[in-house]
Amino acid sequence: MSENIKTVLIDGGVPVAVSESGTNRFIYNLLPVGRFYDKRYGEINVSDTLLKQMQDNFGKFPAYEVPVKLGHNDGALSPGKVIDVQAKSQGLEITMSVDKNTSDAIRSKQYRYMSAEFDENYQDKTTGKNVGAVLLGAALVNQPANPYMQPLVLADDINPKKKGSKKMDELEVLKQKLNDANEKLKAYEAKETKEQEALTEDMQKEIDAQKAQNDKLQKKLSELEANNTILLAEKLKAEKEKHETEVKNFADQWAAKGVPPALLEKIKPLLLNDVNNVIKLSDNEKEDVPLIKFFGELLELMPKVNMSQISSGSTHIELSDIEKAKEHAKTIAESLN
């Protein structure tokens, strides 16, 4: 087990305020950490958890001030009280104040030890709730049940006053203050680290959520682009089929009017080459003429062949007119190329 606190300090030991006049302040390890046995109570285990509960409940339970008693009897005199408790690795360290007569009795070795009175499962008297371990009292005794108890030893006996001791006490106080400040700094840094980790985690979650949203939008965009590509291809195919139908109808129309089929076969590739083919009559785009319209106006001016005469075998057909039309078509084709 840990090394026990072996000293009881009289006024001047640690900076704990005591307002009562005519009292002396002591510090003592009232309940050392460890396991022992007593025929009255069986096994007793003084653990860190037990001491922590006593520290947390001090000032809350019991309802009365925790007394310093002369012995364990219920009717024992109480010349002082416990004013602070600290759960430490060695045990439950108490700070107590007692009157001058009791202080003198401790100095004269009339009381050599102390003994704790506590309840491991204290019941709140107003709610009936079990609040855990509670310190009920501290008794000055000479025959403690706990085998780990150390004798009451005064500070004067351990560190007798001598020249320069006041400065040493001041140095100890400064060391204690420095230690306290370091503990507070560590606690603050731990808190800052925890808050920073939480903030970083929240930021990462936000980044991940934004990335997921961006991926979703990118996927949607890709799907739309793919659909647009399909729609554009279908549109171009429909426009091409429509144009081919228009050219076929154009050729059938003029063939019916007497334009030689051979001439129309020369014109059709030119018309089918591009849906948007136009003839530029000047630099003004407004005067551009669609190629199919241009050929329609040209064919309107050309001589026609009587198709009924051709089908009936008539000899009155002027073949020279067909040859002329072919020559015109050839000339137009060469000019367009």
GIFEN-V378898 format. One record per backbone hydrogen bond with DSSP energy under -1.0 kcal/mol. NH is the residue of the N-H (numbers start at 0). CO is the residue of the C=O. E is the energy in kcal/mol with one decimal. If there is no record, write none. Layout:
BEGIN
nh = {NH & NH}
co = {CO & CO}
e = {E & E}
END
This chain:
BEGIN
nh = {7 & 15 & 23 & 25 & 27 & 29 & 29 & 32 & 33 & 35 & 37 & 41 & 43 & 45 & 46 & 50 & 51 & 52 & 53 & 54 & 55 & 56 & 57 & 59 & 60 & 67 & 68 & 69 & 70 & 75 & 79 & 80 & 81 & 82 & 83 & 85 & 87 & 91 & 92 & 93 & 94 & 95 & 96 & 97 & 98 & 102 & 103 & 104 & 105 & 106 & 107 & 108 & 109 & 112 & 114 & 116 & 118 & 121 & 123 & 127 & 130 & 133 & 135 & 136 & 137 & 138 & 139 & 140 & 148 & 151 & 157 & 158 & 164 & 167 & 168 & 169 & 170 & 171 & 172 & 173 & 174 & 175 & 176 & 177 & 178 & 179 & 180 & 181 & 182 & 183 & 184 & 185 & 186 & 187 & 188 & 189 & 190 & 191 & 192 & 193 & 194 & 195 & 196 & 197 & 198 & 199 & 200 & 201 & 202 & 203 & 204 & 205 & 206 & 207 & 208 & 209 & 210 & 211 & 212 & 213 & 214 & 215 & 216 & 217 & 218 & 219 & 220 & 221 & 222 & 223 & 224 & 225 & 226 & 227 & 228 & 229 & 230 & 231 & 232 & 233 & 234 & 235 & 236 & 237 & 238 & 239 & 240 & 241 & 242 & 243 & 244 & 245 & 246 & 247 & 248 & 249 & 250 & 251 & 252 & 253 & 254 & 255 & 257 & 258 & 263 & 264 & 265 & 266 & 267 & 270 & 271 & 272 & 276 & 278 & 286 & 287 & 288 & 290 & 293 & 294 & 295 & 296 & 297 & 298 & 299 & 304 & 306 & 309 & 310 & 311 & 313 & 318 & 320 & 322 & 323 & 324 & 325 & 326 & 327 & 328 & 329 & 330 & 331 & 332 & 333 & 334 & 335 & 336}
co = {152 & 13 & 97 & 95 & 93 & 27 & 91 & 89 & 45 & 43 & 41 & 37 & 35 & 33 & 44 & 46 & 47 & 48 & 49 & 50 & 51 & 52 & 53 & 56 & 56 & 79 & 137 & 76 & 68 & 72 & 67 & 96 & 65 & 94 & 94 & 92 & 90 & 30 & 85 & 27 & 83 & 25 & 80 & 23 & 78 & 98 & 99 & 100 & 101 & 102 & 103 & 105 & 104 & 140 & 138 & 136 & 133 & 131 & 128 & 123 & 121 & 118 & 116 & 116 & 66 & 114 & 68 & 112 & 145 & 111 & 153 & 154 & 161 & 163 & 164 & 165 & 166 & 167 & 168 & 169 & 170 & 171 & 172 & 173 & 174 & 175 & 176 & 177 & 178 & 179 & 180 & 181 & 182 & 183 & 184 & 185 & 186 & 187 & 188 & 189 & 190 & 191 & 192 & 193 & 194 & 195 & 196 & 197 & 198 & 199 & 200 & 201 & 202 & 203 & 204 & 205 & 206 & 207 & 208 & 209 & 210 & 211 & 212 & 213 & 214 & 215 & 216 & 217 & 218 & 219 & 220 & 221 & 222 & 223 & 224 & 225 & 226 & 227 & 228 & 229 & 230 & 231 & 232 & 233 & 234 & 235 & 236 & 237 & 238 & 239 & 240 & 241 & 242 & 243 & 244 & 245 & 246 & 247 & 248 & 249 & 250 & 251 & 254 & 253 & 259 & 260 & 261 & 262 & 263 & 266 & 267 & 268 & 273 & 288 & 283 & 284 & 278 & 276 & 289 & 290 & 291 & 292 & 293 & 294 & 295 & 257 & 304 & 305 & 306 & 307 & 308 & 316 & 317 & 318 & 319 & 320 & 321 & 322 & 323 & 324 & 325 & 326 & 327 & 328 & 329 & 330 & 331 & 332}
e = {-3.2 & -2.1 & -2.6 & -2.8 & -2.0 & -1.3 & -1.9 & -2.1 & -1.8 & -2.6 & -2.2 & -3.8 & -3.2 & -2.9 & -1.0 & -2.1 & -2.4 & -2.1 & -1.9 & -2.3 & -2.5 & -2.3 & -1.1 & -2.2 & -2.7 & -2.2 & -2.7 & -2.3 & -1.2 & -1.8 & -1.1 & -2.0 & -2.8 & -2.8 & -1.4 & -2.4 & -2.5 & -1.5 & -2.6 & -2.8 & -2.7 & -2.6 & -2.4 & -2.2 & -1.5 & -2.3 & -2.7 & -2.0 & -2.3 & -2.2 & -2.3 & -1.4 & -2.7 & -2.3 & -2.2 & -2.7 & -2.2 & -2.7 & -3.4 & -3.0 & -2.7 & -2.2 & -3.0 & -1.9 & -2.3 & -3.1 & -3.2 & -1.9 & -1.3 & -3.0 & -1.3 & -3.1 & -2.3 & -1.5 & -2.5 & -2.3 & -2.2 & -2.2 & -2.3 & -2.3 & -2.5 & -2.5 & -2.5 & -2.6 & -2.6 & -2.6 & -2.5 & -2.5 & -2.3 & -2.3 & -2.4 & -2.5 & -2.4 & -2.5 & -2.9 & -2.6 & -2.2 & -2.8 & -2.7 & -2.3 & -2.6 & -2.7 & -2.6 & -2.3 & -2.6 & -2.9 & -2.4 & -2.3 & -2.6 & -2.5 & -2.2 & -2.2 & -2.6 & -2.9 & -2.4 & -2.4 & -2.7 & -2.4 & -2.1 & -2.6 & -2.8 & -2.1 & -2.4 & -2.8 & -2.3 & -2.1 & -2.6 & -2.5 & -2.1 & -2.3 & -2.7 & -2.3 & -2.4 & -2.6 & -2.2 & -2.1 & -2.7 & -2.8 & -2.3 & -2.4 & -2.4 & -2.8 & -2.3 & -2.4 & -2.6 & -2.4 & -2.6 & -2.5 & -2.5 & -2.8 & -2.2 & -2.2 & -2.6 & -2.4 & -2.7 & -2.4 & -2.7 & -2.9 & -2.5 & -2.3 & -2.2 & -2.0 & -1.0 & -2.7 & -1.8 & -2.2 & -1.0 & -1.4 & -2.7 & -1.8 & -2.7 & -1.1 & -1.3 & -3.7 & -1.7 & -1.6 & -2.5 & -2.1 & -2.4 & -2.7 & -1.7 & -2.4 & -2.2 & -3.1 & -1.5 & -2.6 & -1.0 & -1.5 & -2.2 & -1.6 & -2.4 & -1.0 & -1.1 & -1.9 & -2.3 & -2.2 & -2.3 & -2.3 & -2.4 & -2.5 & -2.5 & -2.3 & -2.4 & -2.5 & -2.4 & -2.1 & -2.0 & -2.0}
END
